[in-house]
């Protein structure tokens, strides 16, 4: 009976799409972002600017929490970024920063505030102190590579933004502070320019070696 229920759940996601929340979003809004939820400042594990990326389709272990979290709570924006219903951007973080589903405000020294949700965890053996990769990246955006490449541009080395989202003015800057986001709303709510969401339509397997 349990196997039948699991199969029906899997089939329903295939038929209905992965996460159909209304995550209206504007990259231009990040510079004037108002924090929608109450939050508490926590320590920064590394002050870096490097911001790598990986394709969500590399996550294919169907028994993993991240696989199901992405498909239940995230949608693909026309920028190729993964967003939850509140406009938090899906990223991979090391074990230093919580568990799958935890949300954060990362503020950069350029004044940009990144609302982020942890949808994938970097393996401890691939990070220093559960924090950053050898390339220095604490943040690793989880994207639809095709859409992100079309929006942000693929460079001569074959990588989106030359392999570093810090090359985009939307994400440029050194991590200055980090806040853990709670569940209670602030008095002032965030609004975004409305954009159409795109549903997931692919299932493949995850390998850490394919991160950038």
Backbone as a ProteinNet text record, in pm:
[ID]
protein_1_A
[PRIMARY]
XXXXXXXXXXXXXXXXXXXXXXXXXXXXXXXXXXXXXXXXXXXXXXXXXXXXXXXXXXXXXXXXXXXXXXXXXXXXXXXXXXXXXXXXXXXXXXXXXXXXXXXXXXXXXXXXXXXXXXXXXXXXXXXXXXXXXXXXXXXXXXXXXXXXXXXXXXXXXXXXXXXXXXXXXXXXXXXXXXXXXXXXXXXXXXXXXXXXXXXXXXXXXXXXXXXX
[TERTIARY]
82.3	0	86.5	193.9	284.1	349	390.8	454	356.2	229.5	128.3	108.3	101.7	83.9	201.5	322.7	443	441.1	397.8	392.3	289.7	171.8	68.2	114.8	189.7	243.6	340.9	428	526.6	455.7	349.5	277.4	205	148.6	76.5	168.1	293.9	389.9	428	441.3	472.9	361.9	236.5	123.1	91.1	108.9	66.8	179.8	303	416.3	474.6	591.1	660.4	639.4	563	547.6	486.2	366	298.2	262.3	349.7	325.1	336.1	275.6	278.5	397.9	515.4	637.9	677.1	596.2	628.5	760.5	845	982.7	1042.8	1128.1	1201	1344.2	1440.6	1581.3	1613.6	1550.3	1576.4	1537.2	1446.2	1400	1498.8	1606.5	1699.9	1775.5	1799.5	1873.4	1788.4	1656.5	1565.9	1479.5	1532.6	1455.3	1419.8	1292.8	1247.6	1224.6	1283	1275.6	1133.7	1074.8	933.7	909.7	1006	989.2	1083.8	1043.7	1132.8	1255	1368.8	1492.9	1589.2	1687.4	1788.4	1926.7	2013.8	2147.5	2228	2298.8	2385.1	2524.4	2620	2758.3	2778.6	2870.6	2909.7	3026.6	3015.3	3123.6	3240.7	3217.9	3327.4	3281	3368.2	3336.8	3392.9	3311	3356.4	3257.9	3303.1	3215.9	3179.9	3258.9	3234.8	3098.8	3023.3	2889.6	2873.5	2894.7	2889.9	2745.6	2727.4	2593.1	2594.1	2476.6	2455.8	2315.5	2295.2	2164.1	2081.5	1956.8	1872.2	1851.4	1866.6	1845	1957	2063.7	2168.8	2126.1	2018.9	1969.3	1864	1901.7	1808.8	1789	1845.1	1822.5	1680.8	1588.7	1446.8	1411.1	1504.6	1479	1538.7	1590.3	1655.1	1555.6	1581.1	1494	1497.3	1616	1628.1	1550.7	1550.4	1478.9	1330.6	1271.6	1129.1	1099.2	1189.1	1166	1155.7	1247.7	1246.9	1116.3	1073.6	955.1	823.7	826.4	706	692	805.4	799.4	861	930.1	1001.3	943	957	923.2	1043	1043.9	1151.3	1102.7	1173.1	1142.6	1197.1	1154.9	1206.5	1353.9	1410.8	1554.9	1632.9	1562.7	1628.7	1653.2	1626.5	1640.2	1522.9	1546.3	1440.8	1388.7	1257.2	1196.2	1087.4	1075.8	961.8	847.3	736.2	617.9	636.3	737.9	765.1	878.2	928	1035.4	1173.9	1190.6	1323.8	1392	1518.6	1594	1659.8	1645.7	1702.6	1853.7	1924.8	2070.6	2115.7	2238	2305	2395.6	2390.2	2475.8	2540.3	2652	2716.7	2639.5	2682.5	2613.8	2620	2711	2720.1	2587.3	2517.4	2392	2272.1	2234.7	2106.7	2078.3	1948.5	1900.2	1817.3	1782.2	1699.8	1569.7	1537.4	1417	1441.2	1560	1590.9	1608.5	1563.6	1568.1	1654.5	1718.2	1814.7	1805.8	1848.8	1878.5	2029.9	2091.2	2233.6	2247.4	2310.3	2332.1	2475.2	2490.9	2623.2	2673.1	2802.9	2859.4	2818.6	2753.1	2700.6	2559.6	2505.9	2372.1	2264.6	2301.2	2205.3	2168.2	2038.9	1990.7	1937.8	1993.5	1950.9	1863.9	1734.3	1648.8	1670.2	1720	1763.7	1697.8	1675	1626.4	1720.7	1760	1851.3	1774.7	1802.9	1734.9	1829.4	1956.7	2056.8	2171.2	2236	2348.3	2477.5	2578.3	2710.6	2770.3	2830.3	2889.2	3003.7	3011	3116.8	3255.7	3270.4	3402.7	3441.2	3343.7	3371.8	3383.4	3374.9	3379.7	3482.9	3513.7	3596.2	3503.8	3504.1	3421.5	3273	3228.8	3087.6	3042.1	3137.7	3108.5	3125.8	3248.8	3273.6	3351.7	3330.4	3401.7	3545.4	3631	3767.8	3771.8	3665	3661	3621.2	3597.3	3563.8	3416	3332.1	3189.7	3118.2	3052.5	2961.5	2825.5	2784	2655.9	2672.6	2584.6	2581.7	2436.9	2408.4	2272	2229.9	2108.1	2051.4	1957.3	1986.3	1917.6	1871.3	1787.3	1762.7	1867.2	1965.4	2079.5	2043.3	1942.8	1903.9	1845.9	1753.6	1689.5	1787.1	1867.3	1964.2	2069.7	2111.7	2209.9	2155	2027.5	1965.6	1948.3	1919.8	1894.3	2023.4	2116	2236.9	2353	2351.1	2456.1	2558.4	2593.7	2696.7	2824.5	2934.7	3059.5	3145.7	3260.7	3346	3388.4	3394.1	3430.4	3312.9	3197.8	3081.4	2997.2	3029.6	2959.2	2874.7	2764	2679.3	2757.7	2756.6	2828.7	2973.5	3031.4	3170	3190.2	3080	3089	3075.5	3047.1	3040.6	2929.7	2822	2711.1	2749	2865.4	2914	2940.3	2952.4	2973.5	2845.7	2733.7	2608.9	2590.5	2549.9	2527.4	2415.6	2329.2	2221.1	2272	2388.1	2438.9	2579.4	2627.9	2765.5	2785.1	2893.7	2928.8	2978.2	3049.1	3101.7	2995.7	2981.8	2887.5	2926.5	2831.7	2857.7	2789.4	2665.9	2592.8	2492.8	2453.9	2357.7	2253.9	2128.7	2020.1	1939.1	1906.3	1816.7	1674	1595.2	1458.9	1361.8	1273.2	1170.9	1041.6	935.2	805.8	709.2	743.2	654	680.9	574.2	586.7	622.4	704.4	726.8	603.5	601.6	486.6	475.7	591.7	592.7	617.4	529	540.3	615.5	683	753.6	657.7	665.6	589.8	686.6	656.4	741	660	728.7	666.8	623.1	501.4	447.8	511.1	551.4	606.2	545.6	546.1	487.5	584.7	534.5	615.9	625.1	732.6	750.8	761.4	687.7	691	805.9	854.9	958.4	903.3	989.2	943.9	1051.4	1146.1	1255.7	1296.8	1343.4	1392.5	1524.8	1632.8	1764.5	1838.1	1980.2	2044.7	2150.9	2169.2	2256.9	2399.4	2494.7	2637	2704.7	2779.5	2848.6	2954.8	3009.3	3117.6	3071.6	2941.3	2891.8	2859.8	2901.2	2879.3	2986.6	2961.1	3054.4	3101.1
-120.1	0	126.2	125.6	240.3	266.9	160.7	176.4	236.7	197.3	249.8	399.2	441.9	582.9	667	614.2	685.8	702.2	594.5	599	702.3	705.1	799.9	943.4	967.2	1100.6	1141.5	1048.9	1074.5	1103.9	1024.2	1040.5	1174.3	1216	1343.6	1461.3	1453.3	1560.8	1564.1	1445.9	1440.3	1502.6	1476	1522.3	1668.8	1713.8	1848.9	1950.8	1906.4	1998.2	2010	2067.4	2079.9	2218.6	2234.2	2364.7	2467.1	2509.8	2605.2	2731.6	2772.3	2893.4	3018.4	3128.8	3255.8	3336.7	3311.5	3378.1	3491.9	3599	3715.7	3773.8	3821.7	3851.9	3952.9	4039.7	4135	4145.1	4120.5	4135.5	4279.5	4374.4	4514.8	4550.9	4472.3	4501.7	4466.2	4393.3	4348.6	4464.4	4571.9	4685.9	4765.2	4756.8	4829	4730.8	4613.9	4507	4541.3	4524.1	4538.7	4399.8	4374.2	4240.1	4212.2	4114.3	4085.6	4015.8	3933.2	3853.8	3899.4	3875.7	3899.7	3810.1	3859.9	3784.1	3814	3727.3	3742.8	3727.7	3824.8	3819.8	3705.6	3633.4	3523.4	3548.7	3467	3489.8	3455.6	3528.3	3503.6	3406.6	3297.6	3197.7	3236	3322.4	3369.3	3493.6	3592.1	3716.3	3704.6	3654.9	3631.3	3692.4	3706.9	3758.8	3651.3	3545.4	3439.8	3374.7	3354.2	3294.1	3197.1	3069.6	2968.3	2926.6	2827	2780.4	2632.9	2572.4	2435.2	2426	2329.1	2305.7	2215.9	2253.7	2173	2032.1	2012.6	1880.6	1782.6	1834.4	1746.5	1676.7	1722.2	1661.6	1557.8	1431.9	1330.3	1214.6	1224.3	1119.5	1137.3	1054.7	1074.5	1049.6	993.3	973.3	1085.4	1190.6	1298.3	1409.3	1475.2	1585.2	1699	1731.5	1842.6	1819	1694.6	1660.4	1694.6	1650	1672.1	1815.3	1880.1	2018.9	2106.9	2088.9	2167.2	2148	2024.7	1994.8	2029.6	2043.1	2079.7	2229.6	2300.2	2439.2	2541.6	2499	2593.4	2596.5	2711.4	2725.4	2786.3	2776.1	2834.5	2966.6	3074.2	3205.3	3213.8	3316.8	3329.5	3368.7	3403.1	3427	3295.9	3185.7	3058	3032.9	3132.4	3113.7	3032.9	2957.6	2886.5	2974.5	2990.4	3079	3006.8	3040.3	2988.9	3089.7	3064.3	3147.7	3289.6	3314	3447.9	3517.5	3456	3517.5	3493.1	3395.2	3358.6	3271	3300.5	3236.6	3108.4	2999.4	2871.3	2866.4	2824.8	2813.7	2686.5	2645.9	2542	2611.6	2564.4	2615.9	2499	2523.8	2420.5	2392.9	2290.8	2250.4	2357.6	2454.9	2565.8	2639.9	2645.9	2719.2	2626.1	2569.7	2503.2	2383.7	2366.1	2247.6	2292	2194	2222	2290	2400.4	2475.9	2597.7	2608.6	2727.3	2847.8	2964.3	3085.2	3192.6	3273.2	3371.9	3500.4	3610.1	3734.2	3750.3	3745.6	3773.3	3916.6	4003.4	4141.3	4156.3	4218.8	4237.9	4379.5	4400.3	4532.7	4636.6	4593.6	4685.9	4732.2	4683.1	4720.5	4626	4530.7	4432.9	4335	4308.4	4207.5	4088.7	3971.3	3850.1	3766.9	3752.3	3661.1	3519.4	3430	3298.4	3186.3	3074.1	2954	2838.9	2762.8	2651	2533.3	2500.9	2389.6	2273.5	2293.1	2188.6	2212.1	2105.1	2119.1	2075.8	2160.7	2125.8	2019.2	1918.1	1810.2	1864.1	1817.9	1865.2	1839.2	1725.3	1693.6	1787.8	1862.6	1957	2101.3	2121.4	2256.9	2267.4	2388.9	2416.8	2458.3	2380.7	2412.1	2413.8	2335.9	2337.5	2471.6	2550.7	2689	2715.5	2705.3	2747.6	2643.3	2646	2559.3	2609	2526.5	2572.2	2698.2	2721.3	2842.7	2965.6	2947	3058.5	3088.2	3012.3	3043.3	2985.6	3074.5	3033.7	3003.9	3092.2	3079.1	3006.6	2911.5	2840.8	2841.8	2924.4	2934.2	2804.2	2761	2641.9	2692.2	2658.5	2722.3	2619.5	2665.1	2595.5	2649.9	2567.4	2614.7	2672.4	2615.9	2664.5	2804.9	2824.7	2955.5	3059.8	3020.5	3113.8	3153.3	3056.9	3087.3	3185.4	3167.6	3257.8	3397.8	3405.7	3535.3	3608.1	3539.8	3605	3599.4	3501.6	3490.3	3383.2	3304.5	3201.1	3255.2	3247.9	3308.3	3208.7	3254.3	3172.6	3042	3040.1	2915.9	2819.6	2856.5	2769	2775.9	2868.7	2877.8	3005.1	2996.2	3112.5	3215.8	3340.1	3448.9	3410.3	3332.5	3285.9	3202.2	3143.8	3054.8	3123.6	3254.7	3329.7	3434.2	3414.5	3509.1	3644.7	3655.6	3785.8	3878	3820.8	3901	3971.9	3938.7	4008.3	4124.5	4242.1	4355.9	4329	4232.5	4198.8	4128.2	4063.2	3981.4	4021.5	4131.5	4171	4220.9	4173.8	4224.5	4116.5	4159.9	4070	4051.5	3930.1	3904.5	3989.4	4067	4155.8	4107	4058.1	4007.6	3901.8	3816.6	3709.3	3709.8	3697.5	3687.5	3561.6	3489.6	3374.7	3426.7	3386	3435.8	3350.8	3418.9	3350	3334.2	3302.2	3278.7	3394.9	3490.4	3602.8	3716.2	3773.2	3882.2	4012.3	4094.1	4230.3	4314.2	4434.4	4521.8	4557.2	4573.4	4611.9	4488.4	4463.5	4348.7	4384.6	4286	4306.4	4284.1	4368.6	4345.4	4342	4259.6	4245.1	4274.3	4314.8	4323.5	4183.3	4170.7	4037.1	3977.6	3850.4	3776.3	3637.4	3578.1	3444.9	3339.8	3242.9	3132.4	3023.1	2945.2	2832.9	2706.2	2603.4	2479.7	2390.7	2307.3	2211.3	2106.5	2052.2	1947.1	1841.7	1829.5	1735.7	1669.1	1544.1	1469.4	1403.7	1436.8	1373.4	1349.6	1308.4	1269.4	1366.7	1378.4	1480.1	1430.7	1516.4	1488.3	1618.5	1614.4	1734.6	1776.7	1680.6	1714.5	1811.1	1821.3	1905.1	2047.1	2083.2	2219.8	2310.1	2440.8	2536.1	2637.6
0	0	0	81.8	89.4	-44.9	-114.9	-245.7	-346	-337.1	-429	-406.3	-277.9	-245.5	-293.6	-275.6	-321.5	-472.8	-541.4	-688	-733.9	-667.4	-704.7	-682.9	-573.5	-547	-656.3	-694.2	-799.8	-932	-961.8	-1086.7	-1091.1	-976.1	-972.2	-1001	-954.4	-980.5	-1128	-1187.1	-1329.1	-1412.3	-1374.7	-1451.6	-1426.4	-1303.4	-1265.4	-1268.7	-1283	-1282.6	-1143.9	-1130.9	-1003.3	-948.5	-846.6	-783.7	-875.5	-847.1	-933.6	-857.7	-763.6	-686	-771.6	-725.3	-796.2	-748.8	-807.2	-761	-855	-858.1	-939.1	-888.5	-982	-943.8	-1039.4	-986.5	-1068.9	-1019.5	-1107.3	-1070	-1033.1	-1100.8	-1071.7	-928.8	-869.8	-735.4	-626.2	-660.1	-557.3	-491.9	-567.1	-510.3	-411.7	-427	-337.3	-259	-235.7	-173.9	-28.6	5.9	143.4	201.2	315.3	373.8	422.6	361.4	385.1	518.4	558.9	680.5	790.6	913.5	1025.7	1012.7	1056.1	1037.9	1151.6	1167	1272.2	1210.7	1236.7	1178.6	1239.2	1151.7	1194.1	1137	1177.3	1135.1	988.1	927.2	787.9	788.1	714.6	717.6	627.9	528.6	441.6	367.3	360.4	289.5	147.8	57.1	-79.6	-178.2	-301.8	-408.3	-509.8	-517.7	-617.1	-594.4	-702.5	-695.5	-812.3	-785.2	-889.8	-918.9	-1004.5	-1035.8	-1072.8	-1069	-1114.3	-1172.5	-1258.8	-1318.9	-1227.8	-1201.7	-1112.8	-1164.9	-1296.3	-1355.9	-1323.8	-1261.4	-1211.7	-1082.9	-1021.6	-897.7	-934.6	-935.5	-981.6	-885.2	-766.8	-666.9	-613	-659.2	-629	-483.4	-406.8	-264	-178.8	-244.1	-169.9	-136.9	-25.6	17.3	-82.5	-137.8	-229.7	-359.2	-405.5	-528.5	-513.6	-403.6	-382.8	-342.8	-269.3	-230.9	-355.4	-447.3	-570.7	-646.3	-656.5	-735.5	-665.6	-537.5	-463.7	-440.3	-427	-381.9	-476.8	-581.4	-665.9	-807.1	-872	-1013.1	-1084.6	-1217.4	-1297.8	-1355.2	-1322.7	-1377.5	-1520	-1595.8	-1731.8	-1734.7	-1617.8	-1607.4	-1593.4	-1566.9	-1540.3	-1393.5	-1307.9	-1164.1	-1110.8	-1001.7	-933.1	-820.1	-811.4	-713.1	-635.5	-505.6	-431.2	-441.8	-375.3	-393	-341.4	-259.3	-207.7	-281.6	-388.5	-465.1	-410.2	-318.6	-270.1	-375.1	-401.1	-508.7	-457.8	-533.6	-494.3	-512.5	-406.4	-410.9	-339.6	-369.7	-292.7	-191.9	-67.5	39	111.4	176.2	255.8	383.3	456.5	579.2	687.8	673.5	768.8	778.7	665.5	660.4	654.3	767.4	784.3	697	671.7	599.5	479.6	396.2	280.1	324.6	259.5	292.4	379.3	442.2	521.3	428.6	475.9	393.1	460.2	375.5	423.7	343.1	406.5	336	335.9	218.8	203.9	152.4	230.9	188.6	140.4	22.9	-37.4	-10.4	-24.8	3.2	-99.7	-206.9	-307.5	-272.4	-161	-119.5	-169	-251.5	-302.8	-192.8	-178.2	-84.6	-164.8	-137.8	-205.9	-113.4	-145.6	-69.3	-122.5	-38.3	-84.8	-5.3	-71.8	-5.2	-41.1	58.4	37.5	-21.3	-147.9	-213.6	-242.2	-213.6	-233.7	-135.9	-90.4	2.1	-65.2	-54.9	-104.1	-12.1	-70	9.5	95.2	219.8	310	253.4	182.7	126.7	13	-40	-147.7	-98.8	33.4	86.9	198.8	232.7	350.5	463.6	570.7	686.4	659	557.4	522.2	469.3	418.2	380	231.1	180.9	43	-35	-167.4	-260	-279.4	-339.9	-370.3	-456	-536.3	-618.8	-538.1	-408	-320.3	-307.6	-378.1	-377.4	-255.5	-181.1	-74.7	-136.5	-227.7	-296.2	-428.4	-453.3	-581.3	-628.7	-727.5	-777	-844.9	-816.7	-879.6	-988.4	-1112.6	-1225.5	-1328.7	-1417.5	-1543.1	-1639.5	-1673.6	-1750.8	-1885.9	-1951.4	-2084.1	-2075.2	-1983.7	-1970.1	-1914.5	-1814.6	-1757.6	-1860.6	-1942.6	-2046.4	-2148.3	-2184.3	-2280.9	-2222.2	-2091.4	-2029.1	-1994.2	-1926.8	-1876.4	-1974.9	-2064.9	-2165.3	-2133.9	-2235.8	-2225	-2288.4	-2214.6	-2260.1	-2338.1	-2383.9	-2469.3	-2403.6	-2271.2	-2201.9	-2188.7	-2246.9	-2246.6	-2121.5	-2029.4	-1901.9	-1894.6	-1824.8	-1801.8	-1721.8	-1769.1	-1700.8	-1670.5	-1761.3	-1748	-1622	-1570.7	-1454.5	-1320.9	-1320.2	-1194.7	-1203.7	-1127.1	-1130	-1071.6	-1011.2	-966.1	-1084.6	-1204.4	-1325.1	-1369.7	-1307.7	-1338.1	-1241.7	-1289.7	-1199.7	-1098.8	-1128	-1035.4	-909.9	-920.9	-810.1	-766.4	-819.2	-793.7	-651	-586.5	-455	-361.4	-258.1	-154.9	-46.3	3.5	112.4	232.8	280.5	393.6	520.8	507.7	624.4	580.1	675.4	648.7	760.9	721.8	819.2	793.3	899.3	890.4	893.3	796	780.6	861.3	933.8	1011.1	933.4	1003.4	940.1	957.6	1046.6	1071.9	973.6	918.7	823.7	893.8	824.4	869.3	836.3	886.4	861.4	714.1	646.1	505.6	419.5	324.4	236.8	109.9	48.3	-78.2	-193.9	-295.5	-418.3	-534.9	-634.8	-752.9	-878.7	-981.6	-1112.8	-1153.3	-1200.7	-1229.3	-1353.7	-1345.4	-1458.5	-1460.4	-1577.3	-1591.2	-1539.8	-1462.8	-1413.4	-1518.1	-1509.8	-1599.8	-1518	-1554	-1478.1	-1524.4	-1433.5	-1466.1	-1561.3	-1647.5	-1737	-1761.1	-1667.6	-1690.4	-1559.9	-1566.7	-1451.3	-1489.4	-1419.3	-1441.8	-1310.2	-1308.3	-1179.5	-1133.6	-1005.6	-947.9	-936.7	-978.7	-956	-916.3	-805.1	-758.5	-857.2	-935.5	-1027.5	-1136.3	-1160	-1267.6	-1221	-1100.4	-1055.1	-1114.1	-1115.4	-1176.9	-1075.2
[MASK]
++++++++++++++++++++++++++++++++++++++++++++++++++++++++++++++++++++++++++++++++++++++++++++++++++++++++++++++++++++++++++++++++++++++++++++++++++++++++++++++++++++++++++++++++++++++++++++++++++++++++++++++++++++

